[in-house]
Structures are given as C-alpha cells and as structure tokens.
C-alpha cells in the first residue's frame, strides 16, 4: 500500500423519514482492500452510490488523488478511474460476452478487437472468458467474470465490489481472491462490501464500520474476530443460532421423480428429482446459482405445475394445485428474488402482507381487505424480525435489500407453515439478522414444520441443516447427513460429483 487514493469527509445524505448517511468519513489507500461493514440499513449502499456518482450527497466532500471529486453521474466516476461491480448483474442473456462488455463502454472498439482485449485481460487476471459465448449459457461465476472484466477494461484505480462471492463455489472464491490480490499488487484499491465476515478477515486490510448511517469504528480484520466485527456492526452482542432437541415426525412433503422442461431458453430443466422431508427436519439444498434452484422452488410453490403425484403433501398429491391452494394446505414458499417476485415494489408493506397471507391470516372478508388486520400483521412482522422502516405504509422498494428480505421471510414464518421452502433466506442480510432468520427456521422445525432451505451460503446450510444435497444442472445429488461433511466434499457435490466419487476424494 502506498499513498491515499480516496478520502471521504462528512458525507451526508437524507431521504424522507431517514438519514441514510450522517457525516461519514473514511479514506482508502492505493493497493488496499478496504471493507465497508454494517448491518442492513446502515447506509453502505447509499455511500458507494455517492462514490460512484449514482447519488448526489447533501453535504460533505470527496477527494481522489488529492483533487476534489464530485461525480455527477457514473460516466464521470468511470472517467476518474472508479469502477463498480454490482451485487445484481446487469447483463443481457441473449447477447455475447463481448457485446455485453461493449454496452458499458463510451467508445467501444470493433468487436473483434474488443474480443482480443477481453481474452488478454481475462487471462492476465486468471478469469478466462470466451468473448463470443452467449451470456445466457454462462454459469453465475462466469457472469461475474464478465462484470469484473468490463470494469478492468476501464483501467480502474478504485474498484467497488458489492457482495461479490454470493453466487460462487468455494473454488471460485479462491480464484476471485487471487485476482483481487493481483490487482492490489498493481496499486488498485478495492472497496469491498460483504456480510461474510470470515472472507473479510481473509482478504481485507482495513475495515470501516457503519451503524445507522454513521461511522462507528474501524479495525484491522485479520486481527479482529468475526464475532467482534459483527458486534461492532450491531452495537451489541447477539446469540448464534441454537438447535433445540426435536423429534422427527412423519413425512411432510415428498417429491418423486420430478422432471420438468426448462421454462425458457436460458432456464434449467429439472431431471428426476426425488426427496422426502419429515416433520421437524431441515433439508439443505446447495448449488451454484443457475442450476435449477428457481425452477425447483417454482415446482414446489405451484407456479409451475407438475404431475399430480410428483409432489405429495402429507400424503396427498398436490402437483397440479396452484400456489393459493398449496398455501391453504400449509405449503409456503419464499423465492430468491425479493423485489418483484416475493414483494411488489410499489405496494406498501401492508399490501404486501395480503399477497401471501390473506387466507391464512384472515385478512379478507367478503372480498374486501380488512385493513386493520393487515396493518397489525405487517407491524407484527416488522417488530418480530427487526425490519428497519419508517412504518408499515412504506413501499417495498423503499427498504434496503436486507430489510426487505427480513420482511419477506418474516411474513412466511409468522403464518406457521407446515412446510416452508425458502431460497436464499439470508441473501444480502447482515450477520445479526442472518442469525435471527436462521434461528427462526430452526424454531419452525422445532415446532414440527418441515423446512427446505435452498442456499448458496454453505456456512448457512451446515449451521441449520440435518441433511444436505446439491443441485447441479437440474439434477439432485445424493442426500447425506450434514454433520461431518467437509467444504471440499460439498464443493464437489455442487460441481456435479456424486456418491462414492465424493466419498473417496
């Protein structure tokens, strides 16, 4: 690390009802990996949006290379040497890698010349890519490579990364970290946002902690425990999820030889999926994004219909029933895409409770909404799951991603399901909130519910699962007891190695 690259002094940004950033100050040095930590709603997203020119601060100043820096738009930030890899990819599936990269350039060269540059840069940094492959055919890890290469072609001096490992296998995480170390060796500074605190300890040189929009501390991650960093973020101690003794009951849900075609050109077909989950049990399903997780949840929720006997709930074939009928019978689901799938962006939290809880919480009468009951249930969710929001009348899109996630999971958990299927339950959620959500899932199981947790977070799955399996290209691996599985074995299962092959590694 050499001199100071970016200095942030007193940045403040307020929105109606909330101060997102309140007099935030910190600095990043050249060649440094600097972590930005904070619980959901702490102000991390607003802060990096100001650095990248997406949001204009109300007050405060920034300097870059010692000169005043106030980007009016992302184009100005990129011209100054600031690049950003967003948590949600902004790629067009039907276009090639090179075409997607060209869309992010002010003056793209000829496609053949650009393809040569993509190959050169990707190989230099250990992220090989075929520039002519269609993006829809790429794995989640390869799509992230496209986003990173698009940034590297801008020759950035500061690279902002938001939750970059959320869709990667352990092996792909190692490759990414090696790439980031190469960049920092060349003097590139990296501002790194992640809720995976052990990753922060492995990779980052310094960390700035935000709480309720304010800078509350700094630390050197490799000299600070993950628990200590988490408690700095929330301002207090919190309990790790605890299993309680539970007795497994009868089979609550059974899936037998479920096969379904891909829903679209870039979707994944399900092939001969079979499993059963008992009352009081948590089944963890791992896998890299894009291997059939969304399709499996759609089949279980009723959004995609299967054969009548392919899915059985408490012994009854429900494969041809729709989502509302399945919910009435006690099968509830929470999809991965929280904004637009799990929640309607422009509807209030009160209205969003009605979308899935109308029948089970008795929120309708003679076709009319019982507004008081709906508001009371929304407030119950907000309180029980510590959703940071001005009130239940707030639109879903106004919440931070983590707070909306807490609301969505809380809405389903508090309906007391007999079977709950969740996809990425703690995606983008801070350590304390993740612990609370995992505890809620364990408590559900302790009360006799069957829980199916689909997740890319291996630590999460090992923490709460009784049994584990993995999806790869729409096929399910052998189901094994979670206790005793190594990260290497899990990684191989996620990569499509099964049964005795894994056992002999």
C-alpha positions as CSV (number, residue, x, y, z in Angstrom):
1,X,0.0,0.0,0.0
2,X,1.3,3.5,-0.8
3,X,-0.5,6.9,-0.7
4,X,-4.0,7.8,-0.1
5,X,-6.3,7.4,-3.1
6,X,-9.8,8.4,-2.0
7,X,-10.8,10.5,1.0
8,X,-14.4,10.9,2.1
9,X,-15.1,13.8,4.5
10,X,-18.5,14.3,6.2
11,X,-20.7,12.8,3.5
12,X,-24.4,13.2,4.4
13,X,-27.5,12.1,2.5
14,X,-31.1,12.2,3.8
15,X,-34.3,10.8,2.3
16,X,-37.8,11.4,3.6
17,X,-38.0,9.8,7.0
18,X,-34.4,8.6,7.2
19,X,-30.8,9.9,7.2
20,X,-29.0,7.3,5.1
21,X,-25.5,8.7,5.7
22,X,-24.7,11.1,8.6
23,X,-21.3,12.8,8.5
24,X,-19.5,9.7,7.2
25,X,-15.7,10.0,6.8
26,X,-13.0,7.4,5.9
27,X,-10.1,7.0,3.5
28,X,-8.8,4.3,1.1
29,X,-5.1,3.9,0.2
30,X,-3.7,2.7,-3.1
31,X,-3.3,-1.1,-3.2
32,X,-5.6,-1.6,-0.2
33,X,-8.6,-3.9,0.1
34,X,-10.9,-1.8,2.4
35,X,-14.0,-3.4,3.8
36,X,-17.2,-1.5,4.3
37,X,-19.3,-3.2,7.0
38,X,-22.6,-2.6,8.5
39,X,-26.0,-4.2,9.2
40,X,-28.8,-3.8,6.8
41,X,-29.9,-0.2,6.5
42,X,-26.6,1.1,7.9
43,X,-26.0,3.2,4.8
44,X,-23.5,1.2,2.8
45,X,-25.4,1.2,-0.5
46,X,-26.0,4.9,-0.4
47,X,-22.4,5.6,0.4
48,X,-21.0,3.7,-2.5
49,X,-23.7,5.2,-4.8
50,X,-22.3,8.6,-3.9
51,X,-18.8,7.5,-4.6
52,X,-19.9,6.0,-8.0
53,X,-22.0,9.1,-9.0
54,X,-25.4,7.5,-8.8
55,X,-26.4,9.7,-5.8
56,X,-25.5,13.3,-5.0
57,X,-24.6,14.0,-1.4
58,X,-26.4,16.7,0.5
59,X,-23.2,17.8,2.2
60,X,-19.6,16.7,2.6
61,X,-16.6,16.4,0.2
62,X,-14.5,13.7,-1.5
63,X,-11.0,13.9,-2.9
64,X,-9.5,11.5,-5.4
65,X,-5.7,11.5,-5.9
66,X,-5.7,14.7,-3.8
67,X,-8.1,16.6,-6.1
68,X,-11.7,17.4,-5.5
69,X,-14.0,14.6,-6.6
70,X,-17.8,15.0,-7.1
71,X,-19.0,12.8,-9.9
72,X,-22.4,13.9,-11.3
73,X,-23.0,10.5,-12.9
74,X,-21.4,7.1,-13.2
75,X,-19.8,8.1,-16.5
76,X,-17.8,10.8,-14.6
77,X,-16.8,8.3,-12.0
78,X,-15.5,5.8,-14.6
79,X,-13.6,8.6,-16.3
80,X,-11.9,9.4,-13.0
81,X,-10.9,5.7,-12.5
82,X,-13.7,4.4,-10.3
83,X,-15.5,1.2,-11.3
84,X,-18.2,-0.9,-9.6
85,X,-19.3,-4.5,-9.7
86,X,-22.9,-4.6,-8.5
87,X,-24.5,-7.4,-6.5
88,X,-27.1,-7.9,-9.2
89,X,-25.6,-8.5,-12.6
90,X,-26.6,-6.1,-15.4
91,X,-26.2,-8.4,-18.4
92,X,-28.3,-9.3,-21.4
93,X,-28.7,-13.1,-21.6
94,X,-29.2,-13.2,-25.4
95,X,-26.1,-11.2,-26.2
96,X,-22.4,-12.4,-26.3
97,X,-19.8,-11.6,-23.6
98,X,-18.2,-9.1,-26.0
99,X,-21.5,-7.4,-26.9
100,X,-22.3,-7.0,-23.2
101,X,-18.9,-5.5,-22.5
102,X,-19.3,-3.1,-25.4
103,X,-22.5,-1.8,-24.0
104,X,-20.7,-0.5,-20.9
105,X,-18.1,1.4,-22.9
106,X,-18.3,5.0,-24.1
107,X,-16.4,4.3,-27.4
108,X,-16.2,0.6,-27.9
109,X,-13.7,-0.7,-30.5
110,X,-14.6,-3.1,-33.2
111,X,-16.0,-6.3,-31.8
112,X,-13.0,-8.4,-33.0
113,X,-10.5,-6.0,-31.4
114,X,-12.6,-5.9,-28.2
115,X,-12.7,-9.7,-28.1
116,X,-8.9,-9.8,-28.2
117,X,-8.7,-7.4,-25.3
118,X,-11.2,-9.4,-23.3
119,X,-9.2,-12.6,-23.8
120,X,-5.9,-10.8,-22.9
121,X,-7.2,-9.2,-19.7
122,X,-9.2,-12.2,-18.6
123,X,-6.2,-14.5,-18.9
124,X,-3.8,-12.0,-17.3
125,X,-6.0,-11.9,-14.2
126,X,-6.9,-15.6,-14.1
127,X,-10.5,-15.2,-15.1
128,X,-10.6,-16.9,-18.6
129,X,-13.6,-16.0,-20.7
130,X,-14.7,-16.8,-24.3
131,X,-15.8,-13.4,-25.6
132,X,-18.2,-14.9,-28.2
133,X,-20.1,-17.2,-25.8
134,X,-23.7,-16.2,-25.1
135,X,-24.2,-14.8,-21.6
136,X,-27.3,-16.9,-21.0
137,X,-25.2,-20.1,-21.3
138,X,-22.7,-18.9,-18.6
139,X,-22.7,-20.0,-15.0
140,X,-23.2,-17.4,-12.3
141,X,-19.4,-17.4,-11.6
142,X,-18.7,-16.8,-15.3
143,X,-21.2,-14.0,-15.4
144,X,-19.5,-12.3,-12.6
145,X,-16.2,-12.6,-14.6
146,X,-17.9,-10.6,-17.4
147,X,-18.8,-7.8,-14.9
148,X,-15.3,-7.8,-13.5
149,X,-13.6,-7.8,-16.9
150,X,-15.9,-5.0,-18.0
151,X,-14.5,-3.0,-15.1
152,X,-10.9,-3.9,-15.6
153,X,-11.0,-2.8,-19.3
154,X,-11.6,0.7,-17.8
155,X,-8.2,0.5,-16.1
156,X,-9.7,1.5,-12.7
157,X,-7.8,2.9,-9.8
158,X,-10.7,2.1,-7.4
159,X,-12.9,-1.0,-7.8
160,X,-16.1,-1.2,-5.7
161,X,-17.4,-4.7,-5.2
162,X,-20.8,-5.4,-3.6
163,X,-21.3,-8.9,-2.2
164,X,-19.1,-10.4,-4.9
165,X,-19.0,-14.0,-3.6
166,X,-22.7,-14.6,-3.1
167,X,-23.0,-16.8,-6.2
168,X,-19.7,-18.5,-6.2
169,X,-18.5,-22.0,-5.1
170,X,-15.6,-22.2,-2.6
171,X,-13.2,-22.9,-5.5
172,X,-14.4,-19.9,-7.4
173,X,-14.0,-17.7,-4.3
174,X,-10.3,-18.7,-4.2
175,X,-9.9,-17.7,-7.9
176,X,-11.6,-14.3,-7.3
177,X,-9.4,-13.6,-4.2
178,X,-6.3,-14.4,-6.2
179,X,-7.4,-12.0,-8.9
180,X,-8.0,-9.2,-6.4
181,X,-4.6,-9.7,-4.9
182,X,-3.1,-9.3,-8.4
183,X,-5.0,-6.0,-8.7
184,X,-3.9,-4.7,-5.4
185,X,-0.3,-5.6,-6.2
186,X,-0.6,-3.2,-9.2
187,X,-1.8,-0.4,-6.9
188,X,-5.6,-0.8,-7.5
189,X,-7.7,-0.1,-4.4
190,X,-10.7,-2.2,-3.7
191,X,-13.7,-1.2,-1.6
192,X,-15.3,-4.5,-0.6
193,X,-18.8,-4.9,0.8
194,X,-19.7,-8.3,2.2
195,X,-21.6,-9.9,5.1
196,X,-19.3,-12.9,5.0
197,X,-17.0,-11.8,7.8
198,X,-14.5,-14.7,7.6
199,X,-13.9,-13.6,4.0
200,X,-13.3,-10.1,5.2
201,X,-10.8,-11.4,7.7
202,X,-9.0,-13.4,4.9
203,X,-8.9,-10.7,2.3
204,X,-9.2,-7.1,3.7
205,X,-6.5,-4.9,5.1
206,X,-8.8,-2.4,6.9
207,X,-12.5,-2.1,7.6
208,X,-14.8,0.9,8.3
209,X,-18.0,0.1,10.2
210,X,-21.2,1.9,9.7
211,X,-24.2,1.8,12.0
212,X,-27.5,3.8,11.4
213,X,-25.7,5.9,8.8
214,X,-22.8,6.9,11.0
215,X,-19.1,5.8,11.1
216,X,-18.8,4.0,14.4
217,X,-15.3,2.4,14.2
218,X,-12.5,0.9,12.2
219,X,-10.5,-2.3,12.6
220,X,-7.9,-4.5,11.0
221,X,-9.9,-7.5,10.1
222,X,-7.2,-10.2,10.3
223,X,-6.6,-9.0,13.9
224,X,-10.3,-9.0,14.8
225,X,-12.7,-11.9,15.2
226,X,-15.7,-12.3,13.0
227,X,-17.9,-12.1,16.1
228,X,-16.2,-8.9,17.3
229,X,-16.8,-7.3,13.9
230,X,-20.5,-8.4,13.9
231,X,-21.0,-6.9,17.4
232,X,-19.4,-3.6,16.3
233,X,-21.9,-3.5,13.4
234,X,-25.0,-4.0,15.6
235,X,-23.7,-2.3,18.7
236,X,-24.4,-5.2,21.0
237,X,-23.8,-8.9,21.5
238,X,-26.1,-11.4,19.7
239,X,-26.7,-15.1,20.0
240,X,-25.7,-17.6,17.4
241,X,-28.5,-19.9,16.2
242,X,-29.0,-22.7,18.6
243,X,-30.6,-26.1,17.8
244,X,-33.1,-27.4,20.3
245,X,-33.9,-31.1,20.7
246,X,-36.6,-32.1,18.3
247,X,-38.3,-35.4,17.3
248,X,-38.8,-36.1,13.7
249,X,-42.4,-36.9,12.7
250,X,-44.0,-38.4,9.6
251,X,-43.0,-37.4,6.1
252,X,-44.5,-33.9,5.5
253,X,-43.5,-33.5,1.8
254,X,-42.3,-36.0,-0.7
255,X,-41.1,-35.4,-4.3
256,X,-40.8,-38.4,-6.5
257,X,-39.2,-38.4,-10.0
258,X,-40.0,-34.8,-10.7
259,X,-38.9,-33.8,-14.2
260,X,-39.8,-30.5,-15.8
261,X,-38.6,-28.8,-19.0
262,X,-36.7,-25.6,-18.8
263,X,-39.1,-22.7,-18.5
264,X,-37.1,-20.6,-21.1
265,X,-34.1,-20.8,-23.4
266,X,-31.8,-19.9,-20.5
267,X,-33.6,-21.8,-17.7
268,X,-32.7,-25.2,-16.3
269,X,-34.7,-28.4,-16.8
270,X,-35.3,-30.5,-13.7
271,X,-34.3,-34.1,-14.1
272,X,-35.7,-36.9,-11.9
273,X,-35.7,-35.0,-8.6
274,X,-36.6,-37.2,-5.6
275,X,-36.5,-36.4,-1.8
276,X,-38.7,-36.5,1.3
277,X,-38.6,-34.3,4.3
278,X,-40.1,-35.2,7.7
279,X,-41.8,-33.0,10.2
280,X,-39.2,-31.3,12.3
281,X,-36.4,-31.7,9.8
282,X,-34.4,-29.1,7.8
283,X,-33.2,-30.3,4.4
284,X,-30.4,-28.1,3.0
285,X,-30.1,-27.9,-0.8
286,X,-26.9,-26.2,-2.1
287,X,-25.7,-25.3,-5.6
288,X,-24.2,-22.6,-7.7
289,X,-26.8,-20.1,-9.0
290,X,-28.5,-21.2,-12.2
291,X,-28.5,-24.9,-11.6
292,X,-32.3,-25.3,-11.1
293,X,-32.9,-23.6,-7.8
294,X,-35.6,-21.2,-9.1
295,X,-37.2,-23.9,-11.1
296,X,-37.4,-26.3,-8.1
297,X,-39.0,-23.6,-6.0
298,X,-41.5,-22.8,-8.7
299,X,-42.4,-26.5,-8.9
300,X,-42.9,-26.7,-5.1
301,X,-44.8,-23.4,-4.9
302,X,-47.2,-24.3,-7.6
303,X,-46.1,-21.6,-10.0
304,X,-45.0,-24.4,-12.3
305,X,-47.3,-27.4,-12.4
306,X,-46.1,-31.0,-12.2
307,X,-47.8,-34.3,-12.3
308,X,-50.4,-34.8,-9.6
309,X,-48.4,-37.4,-7.7
310,X,-44.9,-35.9,-8.3
311,X,-45.3,-33.8,-5.2
312,X,-47.2,-35.1,-2.1
313,X,-48.1,-33.0,0.9
314,X,-49.0,-35.1,4.0
315,X,-49.7,-38.0,1.6
316,X,-51.9,-36.0,-0.8
317,X,-50.9,-35.4,-4.4
318,X,-50.7,-31.7,-4.9
319,X,-48.6,-31.4,-8.1
320,X,-51.5,-29.9,-10.1
321,X,-52.6,-27.4,-7.4
322,X,-51.8,-23.7,-7.7
323,X,-49.9,-21.6,-5.2
324,X,-53.0,-20.4,-3.3
325,X,-54.4,-23.9,-2.8
326,X,-51.0,-25.1,-1.6
327,X,-50.7,-22.3,0.8
328,X,-54.1,-23.1,2.2
329,X,-52.9,-26.6,2.9
330,X,-49.8,-25.3,4.7
331,X,-47.0,-25.3,2.0
332,X,-45.5,-21.8,2.0
333,X,-42.5,-20.5,-0.1
334,X,-40.2,-17.6,-0.2
335,X,-38.4,-17.1,-3.5
336,X,-34.9,-15.7,-4.1
337,X,-35.9,-12.5,-6.0
338,X,-37.4,-10.4,-3.2
339,X,-38.3,-7.3,-5.2
340,X,-40.7,-8.1,-8.0
341,X,-41.3,-11.8,-7.1
342,X,-41.6,-12.1,-3.3
343,X,-42.8,-8.5,-3.0
344,X,-44.5,-5.9,-5.3
345,X,-42.1,-2.9,-5.4
346,X,-44.7,-0.1,-5.4
347,X,-47.1,-1.7,-2.9
348,X,-46.8,-0.9,0.8
349,X,-45.7,-3.5,3.3
350,X,-49.3,-3.7,4.5
351,X,-50.5,-4.6,0.9
352,X,-47.6,-7.0,0.5
353,X,-48.7,-9.0,3.5
354,X,-52.0,-9.6,1.8
355,X,-50.3,-11.1,-1.3
356,X,-49.5,-14.3,0.6
357,X,-51.2,-14.1,3.9
358,X,-54.8,-13.2,3.1
359,X,-56.2,-16.6,3.7
360,X,-54.0,-17.9,6.5
361,X,-54.2,-14.7,8.5
362,X,-57.9,-13.9,7.7
363,X,-57.1,-10.6,6.1
364,X,-60.1,-10.6,3.7
365,X,-63.9,-10.6,4.3
366,X,-66.5,-10.8,1.6
367,X,-63.9,-9.8,-1.0
368,X,-62.8,-6.7,0.9
369,X,-59.5,-6.1,2.6
370,X,-59.6,-5.9,6.4
371,X,-57.1,-3.1,6.6
372,X,-56.7,-3.0,10.3
373,X,-55.9,-6.7,10.5
374,X,-53.4,-6.4,7.6
375,X,-51.7,-3.5,9.2
376,X,-51.5,-5.3,12.5
377,X,-49.9,-8.3,10.8
378,X,-47.4,-6.1,9.0
379,X,-46.5,-4.4,12.3
380,X,-46.0,-7.9,13.9
381,X,-43.6,-8.9,11.1
382,X,-41.7,-5.5,11.4
383,X,-41.3,-6.0,15.2
384,X,-40.5,-9.7,15.3
385,X,-37.9,-9.5,12.5
386,X,-36.5,-6.0,13.3
387,X,-37.4,-4.6,9.9
388,X,-35.9,-1.1,9.7
389,X,-38.6,1.0,8.0
390,X,-40.5,4.3,8.8
391,X,-43.7,2.3,9.0
392,X,-45.9,-0.4,7.5
393,X,-47.2,2.0,4.9
394,X,-43.8,2.3,3.3
395,X,-43.4,0.9,-0.2
396,X,-41.4,-2.3,-0.5
397,X,-38.9,-0.7,-3.0
398,X,-38.0,1.9,-0.3
399,X,-36.5,-0.7,2.0
400,X,-32.9,-1.8,1.8
401,X,-32.4,-5.2,0.3
402,X,-31.6,-6.8,3.6
403,X,-34.6,-5.3,5.4
404,X,-37.0,-6.3,2.6
405,X,-35.5,-9.8,2.9
406,X,-36.3,-9.9,6.7
407,X,-39.8,-8.8,5.9
408,X,-40.4,-11.4,3.3
409,X,-39.1,-14.3,5.4
410,X,-40.9,-13.0,8.5
411,X,-44.2,-12.8,6.5
412,X,-44.0,-16.5,5.7
413,X,-42.6,-17.8,9.1
414,X,-45.3,-16.0,11.1
415,X,-48.0,-17.8,9.1
416,X,-47.0,-21.0,10.9
417,X,-46.4,-23.2,7.8
418,X,-46.4,-26.9,7.9
419,X,-43.8,-27.0,5.1
420,X,-41.7,-23.9,4.3
421,X,-39.4,-23.7,1.3
422,X,-37.0,-20.8,1.2
423,X,-34.5,-19.9,-1.5
424,X,-31.5,-17.8,-0.3
425,X,-33.1,-16.8,3.1
426,X,-30.3,-14.6,4.2
427,X,-29.0,-13.2,0.9
428,X,-27.7,-9.7,1.5
429,X,-28.5,-9.8,5.2
430,X,-26.1,-8.7,8.0
431,X,-24.7,-11.2,10.5
432,X,-27.1,-10.5,13.3
433,X,-30.2,-10.6,11.1
434,X,-28.9,-13.7,9.4
435,X,-28.5,-15.4,12.8
436,X,-32.1,-14.3,13.7
437,X,-33.5,-15.7,10.4
438,X,-31.7,-19.0,10.8
439,X,-32.9,-19.3,14.4
440,X,-36.5,-18.7,13.1
441,X,-36.1,-21.5,10.6
442,X,-34.7,-23.8,13.4
443,X,-37.6,-22.8,15.7
444,X,-40.1,-23.6,12.9
445,X,-38.6,-27.1,12.6
446,X,-38.6,-27.5,16.4
447,X,-42.4,-26.8,16.3
448,X,-42.9,-29.6,13.8
449,X,-42.6,-27.9,10.4
450,X,-40.6,-29.4,7.6
451,X,-38.1,-26.8,6.2
452,X,-36.4,-26.9,2.8
453,X,-33.6,-24.4,2.7
454,X,-32.1,-23.7,-0.8
455,X,-29.0,-21.6,-0.4
456,X,-25.6,-20.8,-1.9
457,X,-24.2,-20.0,1.6
458,X,-22.5,-23.2,2.7
459,X,-21.9,-22.0,6.2
460,X,-25.7,-21.3,6.5
461,X,-26.6,-24.8,5.3
462,X,-24.1,-26.5,7.6
463,X,-25.4,-24.5,10.5
464,X,-29.1,-25.4,10.2
465,X,-29.4,-28.5,8.0
466,X,-30.0,-32.0,9.2
467,X,-29.3,-33.4,5.7
468,X,-27.7,-31.9,2.7
469,X,-27.8,-32.3,-1.1
470,X,-26.8,-30.2,-4.1
471,X,-28.4,-29.2,-7.4
472,X,-26.2,-29.4,-10.5
473,X,-27.7,-28.8,-14.0
474,X,-31.1,-29.7,-12.7
475,X,-30.1,-32.9,-11.0
476,X,-30.0,-33.6,-7.3
477,X,-27.0,-35.2,-5.7
478,X,-27.2,-38.0,-3.1
479,X,-28.7,-36.7,0.1
480,X,-26.2,-37.1,3.0
481,X,-26.2,-36.2,6.7
482,X,-24.9,-32.6,7.1
483,X,-22.8,-33.4,10.1
484,X,-19.3,-34.3,9.2
485,X,-19.4,-33.1,5.6
486,X,-16.3,-31.2,4.6
487,X,-16.3,-28.0,2.5
488,X,-14.3,-29.9,-0.2
489,X,-17.0,-32.6,-0.4
490,X,-19.7,-30.0,-0.6
491,X,-17.9,-28.2,-3.3
492,X,-17.6,-31.4,-5.3
493,X,-21.3,-32.2,-4.9
494,X,-22.2,-28.7,-6.1
495,X,-19.9,-29.3,-9.1
496,X,-21.8,-32.5,-10.1
497,X,-19.6,-35.2,-8.4
498,X,-21.8,-37.6,-6.7
499,X,-22.0,-40.5,-4.3
500,X,-18.9,-42.7,-4.0
501,X,-16.8,-40.3,-6.1
502,X,-17.2,-37.7,-3.3
503,X,-16.6,-40.2,-0.5
504,X,-13.3,-41.2,-2.0
505,X,-11.9,-37.7,-2.5
